[in-house]
Amino acid sequence: MKLEQPEQGNAKQPLLGHPRLLRLPAVLDRCGCSKAYLYREIAAGRFPRPITIGHRYVAWNEAAVDDWILRRIIAADQQPSPAFN
């Protein structure tokens, strides 16, 4: 897949379809979970592994995180609703 930058004067525009990396605070915010839960899910193979981007820095592929969220939503929609009394 070839990504091309749209032309608009001399201003640089973001590439369409360009992958993004998310740092830990952004991942936790998107997923709505704790750091401990996230790392338990990674250890169990249920959450995407982070990508090393520096000596002490990791990030997650945004598309992989979004896919994990979507799979959780789909799984929740397929479960019967709990009965509330």
Secondary structure, 3 states (H helix, E strand, C coil): CCCCCCCCCCCCCCCCCCCCEECHHHHHHHHCCCHHHHHHHHHCCCCCCCEEEECCEEEEEHHHHHHHHHHHHHHHHHCCCCCCC
